Amino acid sequence: MTKIESTTTIQIRLFAGLDKYAPALPDPYPVKPGTFFALLLKQLGIPEDKARLLFINGKKASLQSILNGNERIGIFPPAGGG
């Protein structure tokens, strides 16, 4: 008997120039429950140094944060300035 991989979905919002990494269908975007935020970045092709602020449901997250599905994800690049 084979194990069936379950998937769920999340909503992805990319800001300030990261939109070039947006998947064709960012809402809903399929993920496996238990996916680390770092793996999501890798799947989207976003280099970790380009993703400075990470949010899950409006709360600050980290690369080690776990996605279980039905979350709203926000990713912001480093802020520039002078």
C-alpha positions in Angstrom: 0.0 0.0 0.0 1.4 3.4 -0.9 1.3 6.5 1.2 -0.8 9.3 -0.3 0.8 12.7 -0.1 -1.8 15.3 1.0 -1.7 18.9 -0.1 -3.4 22.0 1.0 -3.2 25.6 -0.3 -1.9 29.0 0.8 -2.2 32.6 -0.5 1.0 34.2 -1.6 1.7 38.0 -1.9 5.1 39.2 -3.1 6.0 42.8 -2.7 8.4 45.5 -4.0 10.0 43.8 -7.0 9.6 40.2 -5.8 6.5 39.8 -8.1 8.8 38.4 -10.8 9.0 35.2 -8.7 5.2 34.9 -8.4 3.8 31.6 -9.6 1.3 31.6 -12.4 -1.5 30.8 -9.8 -0.4 32.3 -6.4 -3.9 32.1 -4.9 -4.4 29.3 -4.1 -0.9 27.8 -4.2 -0.5 24.1 -3.3 1.8 23.1 -0.4 2.3 20.0 1.6 1.3 20.5 5.3 4.5 20.8 7.3 6.5 22.7 4.7 9.1 25.0 6.0 9.0 28.7 4.8 12.6 28.1 3.5 11.4 25.3 1.2 8.6 27.5 -0.1 11.2 30.2 -1.1 13.2 27.5 -2.8 10.1 26.3 -4.7 9.3 29.8 -5.8 13.0 30.5 -6.9 13.4 33.3 -4.4 17.0 33.6 -3.0 16.9 33.7 0.8 18.9 37.0 0.8 16.1 38.6 -1.3 13.4 37.7 1.2 14.0 39.9 4.3 10.5 40.1 5.9 8.3 37.0 6.0 4.8 37.0 7.3 2.2 34.3 7.9 -1.3 35.6 8.5 0.0 39.1 9.2 2.5 38.0 11.8 6.3 38.0 11.4 7.7 34.6 10.5 11.1 33.0 9.9 12.7 30.6 7.4 12.0 27.8 10.0 8.3 28.7 10.3 6.0 25.8 9.2 3.1 26.1 6.8 0.1 23.9 7.4 -2.3 25.3 4.8 -4.9 28.1 4.6 -2.3 30.7 5.5 -1.8 34.1 3.9 1.9 34.5 3.1 3.6 37.9 2.6 7.2 38.2 1.4 9.1 41.6 1.3 12.7 42.2 0.0 15.3 44.1 2.0 14.5 47.8 2.3 16.8 50.2 0.5 17.7 53.6 1.4 20.4 56.0 2.1 
